[in-house]
Amino acid sequence: MGENTDHNNEFISTINSSTFISLTDENQKAVINQFNKGKEKEGGILGKFFGTKKENAAMNIAFTICAMLIILCMLDIVRAICNGESSYTELVKGVLPLITASMGYIFGKSNE
């Protein structure tokens, strides 16, 4: 969190400076875009996908895992039905508790 605060403080002090205010609108936009590019680089590829804020990233990762497991279960159920087997397969039995636990984390997470 310290790096994020430093980045924000630097951004605020730059925008409030008299030099920044005297720039043309085009140059001001260029400076702001440069700050945004620096912020994007901090998280890398996964940071762009999941976000750089720790709390949101954890939620986004849990949601992504949950979505992937649901898709995997749906594919397994379709496979089982096509093969004339029960749709409640071993994979579904094993993955269903993980999905419900992930959903509990996503929707039950308190903001302390």
Secondary structure, DSSP 4 states (H G I P E B T S, - for coil): -HHHHHHHHHHHHHHHSHHHHHS-HHHHHHHHHHHHHHHHHHHHHHHHHH-SSHHHHHHHHHHHHHHHHHHHHHHHHHHHHHTT--SS-HHHHHHHHHHHHHHHHHHH----
